[in-house]
Amino acid sequence: MSTWRVLVKGIGIAGVVGCVMPAHADTTITVATVNNPDMVTMQKMTAAFKKAHPDINVNYVTLPENELRQKITTDIASGGGQYDVITVSNYETPIWAKNGWLKPMDNLPESYASNDLIDSVRQGLSADGTLYALPFYAESSMTYYRKDLFSKAGLTMPERPTWDQVQTFARTLNDPANGVYGICLRGLPGWGQNMALFGTMVNGYGGRWFDMDWQAQLTSEPWKKAAAMYKSLLTEYGPPGATSNGFTESETLFANGQCGMWVDSTVAAGYLSDPATSKVADQVGFAQSPYQTTQNGANWLYVWALAVPKSAPHAEAAQTFVDWATSSQYISSVAADKGWLGVPPGTRTSTYESDGYKKVAPFASLVFKAITSADPNHPTAEPVPYTGIQFISIPQFQAIGTRVGQLMAGIVSGQSTIEQGLEQGQQFTQRLIDRAGYGKK
């Protein structure tokens, strides 16, 4: 997953989307964010929010994602009330909602058009059928490739390739002497970095994290086969220093023309298609994420969303900001100001039905299909006791995903064999899950 977060502190009240509410005393909100393009755009659009809500002042603070996540988690778990709005994902939202930490989004104005939210995105931010966060943007994963290089090599990319086909393509396209690598993939360790991709590879090979009795499956054949393919692609056909490359580094490599293929977030499609940011904008091809034996869970689903903690001191005003930043009107405003390629993607059906968006985004229908087809309730070919595709919706997964991500990086760099790395991951995962008592539930 591309890894970005936002949170907002102390908002006064001045209105919600589609209606005007009584003015209150000026209040200053503090928005802590990672400097990704969509959040930078939100900062630049704040003048429009201020014009509509003159009693609310906005300050932004940029923090590294890990630090931001820690601060949010500490504050909301302790009920500290430091923040009025936090940015969460479809990983945290159901967990925190069940803990009673988030206010339900159950009183939205009609003009918000909540039925316009893409269903898979809406479900990911819900608990027991109730929304607890509103989506700012959402992503799945897809395959990017160089049409010119494929044509020159006489290759044809299927609508959804297998990993075996991807390996063959990468071998054919690999030309490091001329600065082009067969494929670029995330190798940077982290549950939201290399494990986002590798988790979907495991799913596509028919693997799963746990069986129905919460017994870890990391030493199973699908995991071994996925790990062997992952290591082969990164070490034989990828750029050097692969374990230092996350989403941002890989995006830059592809945009600079150094990758024949790249499997990663759909959110990069606009960036790679823009001549202002991509040297290969006119040569980018798009396909669905690869699979091997099953398409279940072969492409991920991740949502960046705004939520209001139960501990928020200015909850009503916080909702004002959340409604504004996630509304269809906000998307239209960004399109008018920055162009349709600049809008936050993945959240609303109306975006993908827009003639303006479809005109500049040849990838629109493919991305919409990827997001709507991602099913966190059926993420694998075999039955599982959890929900989530590239993550598992349990609090322990952050620790599990982080540790296994480190072990996968060790496998790629040659610090351990596939068998050794997966065995260590198996033991760590089972120990943690046993301590939490999942097998006893």
C-alpha positions, 0 to 999 in steps of 0.5 A, spaced: 500 500 500 502 507 498 502 509 505 499 516 507 495 518 513 491 525 516 489 527 522 485 533 524 485 537 531 480 542 534 475 544 529 470 549 530 463 549 527 460 552 521 456 548 517 456 541 513 456 540 506 449 542 503 446 546 509 448 552 513 449 552 520 449 557 526 456 561 526 460 559 532 467 563 535 473 562 531 476 555 532 483 553 529 484 546 527 491 542 526 491 537 520 497 533 521 499 529 514 504 526 510 506 530 503 503 525 498 500 529 492 492 528 494 494 531 501 498 536 498 492 538 494 487 538 500 492 543 503 491 547 497 484 547 497 483 549 504 482 556 502 475 554 499 473 550 505 475 557 509 471 561 504 465 556 506 466 556 513 469 562 515 469 561 523 474 555 522 482 556 521 486 550 518 493 549 520 497 543 517 503 539 520 507 534 516 509 527 520 512 521 518 507 515 517 509 511 523 510 517 527 503 519 525 500 512 526 503 512 533 500 518 535 493 517 533 493 510 536 496 512 543 491 518 543 484 514 541 486 508 545 487 513 551 481 517 550 486 523 550 482 528 546 487 531 542 484 530 535 478 532 532 479 528 526 483 522 524 485 519 518 484 511 518 484 506 513 479 500 512 484 496 517 483 500 523 476 503 522 472 496 524 477 494 529 476 501 533 469 502 531 468 495 535 472 498 541 467 504 541 473 509 539 469 512 533 463 516 532 458 513 527 457 517 520 450 516 521 447 523 520 450 525 513 446 530 509 442 528 503 447 532 499 453 528 501 450 522 497 452 517 501 449 512 496 454 514 491 460 511 495 463 505 492 460 499 495 466 495 497 469 502 500 463 503 504 463 496 507 471 496 509 469 503 513 463 500 516 462 495 522 455 492 523 452 496 517 454 502 520 459 507 517 464 510 522 469 513 517 468 517 510 473 515 504 478 520 502 481 516 497 481 508 495 486 504 491 486 497 489 492 494 485 494 493 478 499 491 473 503 497 469 507 496 463 511 499 457 507 498 451 513 500 447 517 495 450 512 490 449 511 491 442 518 491 440 519 485 444 513 482 440 509 481 447 502 481 449 499 483 456 493 479 458 487 483 461 490 479 467 496 475 467 499 470 471 505 470 475 508 465 471 507 470 465 509 476 468 516 472 470 517 471 462 515 478 460 520 480 465 526 476 463 524 478 456 524 485 457 530 486 462 536 490 459 540 493 465 545 495 460 540 500 457 537 502 464 531 498 463 529 493 468 524 487 467 520 489 473 519 493 479 516 491 485 516 493 493 521 490 497 521 495 502 519 491 509 513 493 512 506 491 513 504 496 508 509 496 504 512 489 501 507 485 505 501 489 501 504 486 495 506 479 497 500 478 501 496 478 494 501 474 491 500 469 497 493 469 495 493 468 488 497 462 489 492 459 493 495 461 500 492 464 506 495 466 513 491 462 517 486 456 517 479 456 520 482 453 526 487 459 527 493 455 525 498 459 521 500 457 514 506 460 512 510 454 511 505 451 506 506 450 499 503 456 496 507 461 501 513 457 498 511 458 491 509 465 492 516 467 496 520 463 490 517 467 485 517 474 489 525 473 490 526 471 483 523 477 480 526 482 485 533 479 484 533 477 477 529 482 473 529 488 478 533 494 480 539 493 485 537 495 492 530 492 491 529 492 499 530 499 499 524 501 494 517 502 497 511 505 493 514 512 492 521 509 489 518 504 485 513 509 482 519 514 480 523 508 477 517 507 472 515 514 471 523 515 469 522 509 464 526 504 468 521 499 469 518 494 463 513 492 468 510 494 475 505 491 480 502 496 485 497 501 487 492 504 482 493 510 485 499 511 481 495 511 474 494 518 474 501 520 476 504 515 470 499 518 465 501 525 466 506 528 462 508 533 467 510 527 472 512 521 467 517 520 462 513 514 459 506 517 460 504 516 452 507 509 453 503 506 459 499 500 459 494 497 464 492 490 466 489 487 472 493 484 478 497 478 476 494 471 479 497 464 479 491 459 481 486 463 483 483 470 482 481 471 490 485 476 493 489 477 487 488 485 488 488 489 494 483 494 497 485 500 501 482 506 503 484 512 506 479 515 510 477 521 515 473 519 522 471 523 528 474 520 535 469 519 540 474 523 544 473 529 540 472 535 543 469 539 537 465 533 534 460 537 530 465 541 527 470 536 526 464 532 522 463 539 518 471 538 515 470 531 514 464 532 510 467 537 506 473 533 504 470 527 502 464 530 498 463 529 491 463 537 491 470 537 493 472 532 487 468 537 482 472 542 485 479 539 485 477 537 477 476 544 476 482 547 479 487 541 478 484 537 472 481 530 473 487 527 473 488 530 480 482 528 483 482 523 489 480 517 486 477 510 488 471 513 492 465 515 488 461 511 482 460 518 480 467 519 479 468 513 474 461 515 470 464 522 469 465 524 462 471 529 464 474 523 468 474 518 463 476 522 457 483 523 461 483 517 464 484 511 460 485 506 466 478 508 469 474 502 467 480 497 469 481 501 476 473 501 477 473 494 476 479 492 481 476 496 486 469 493 486 471 486 485 476 486 491 472 482 496 475 482 503 470 477 506 472 472 501 480 474 500 482 467 499 481 460 495 480 456 502 475 458 507 479 463 512 476 466 519 478 473 518 477 479 513 481 483 509 485 481 503 493 484 504 492 485 511 487 481 517 482 485 521 485 484 527 489 488 532 495 483 532 496 484 524 501 490 525 506 486 529 505 480 524 505 484 518 511 488 520 515 482 522 514 477 516 515 483 512 522 484 515 523 476 514 521 477 506 526 482 505 531 478 509 529 472 504 530 477 498 537 480 500 540 473 501 540 473 509 536 467 510 533 461 505 526 461 503 525 455 508 528 459 514 525 465 513 518 462 512 519 458 518 521 464 523 515 467 520 510 461 522 513 461 529 512 468 530 505 469 527 503 462 531 506 465 538 502 471 537 496 469 535 496 463 541 497 469 546 491 473 543 487 467 544 484 466 537 484 459 536 480 458 543 474 463 540 
